[in-house]
Amino acid sequence: STIQKQRQELQLLIAELKDRDKELNDMVAVHQQELLAWEDDRQKRLTLAERCSLLNNELNKRNDIIKSLTKRLKFLESRQNDSRATFEYTQQKFKELSQKVTDATVHCQALEEKNRSLHCSVLELSAKTGQLQAREQELLTMLKLKDEVILETTDYIIEFTSKFRKLESALHAAKTEEFSLNEEKQDLKLRLKELTLETNKLKDDLCERIKENNKQQEEIIHLRQENGCLRNELALIVEKSNRKDQLLQFARSKQVRTDTELSSLRQV
């Protein structure tokens, strides 16, 4: 009966050992699967690390591009301020030249009025000269009778002739001044046209700079948005990697417990 009991116990132990062996085989198979999964996770982690490095490099490049675009934007803003100052200076010069043209026009009108008055004076003097010539004929007929009157009249004619010559010289000087003023007026008109063309050109250049500035600002905003998306994606990747590391640590602790239990079973 003792031997039968021992045999029954041995059979029970053998059955239990078979169950334990089956459990160990199942655990080994699970461990192999976990090792394969861990190797797969390790490869994925390496791939993610490489991708993270590439994303960091690309992020650094994008940051460099953003810095260069920021510098370029500052340079364009300074150029825009310079263009605005140049445009304001050109407007001021244009106003000054317009004022000069207005003054020259007023001066020309005054000279034209003076020229008309001088022309009227010349006509009046011509009429008076005709009258004086008729008077001279009358005086010549009366020459023998009134010598003293003729001498006085001759002096009057000489004085009047000198005044007439002075008026002619003044008229010539006025015409010369009018001609010079007309030339100056033409030069001012040409200068005004040149300044107008230059002002229009500066306005077109300023519009182009403003359009380019707006385009660059839109590009900078797009790059900032893309940079934010890349940072969010990188944070998600890092979080996923940390979770996989935690799962890996849990699997390692489970493997240690399994190895300990297996060692205990082997000792039994």
ABEGO torsion letter per residue (X at the ends): XAAAAAAAAAAAAAAAAAAAAAAAAAAAAAAAAAAAAAAAAAAAAAAAAAAAAAAAAAAAAAAAAAAAAAAAAAAAAAAAAAAAAAAAAAAAAAAAAAAAAAAAAAAAAAAAAAAAAAAAAAAAAAAAAAAAAAAAAAAAAAAAABAAAAAAAAAAAAAAAAAAAAAAAAAAAAAAAAAAAAAAAAAAAAAAAAAAAAAAAAAAAAAAAAAAAAAAAAAAAAAAAAAAAAAAAAAAAAAAAAAAAAAAAAAAAAAAAAAAAAAAAAAX
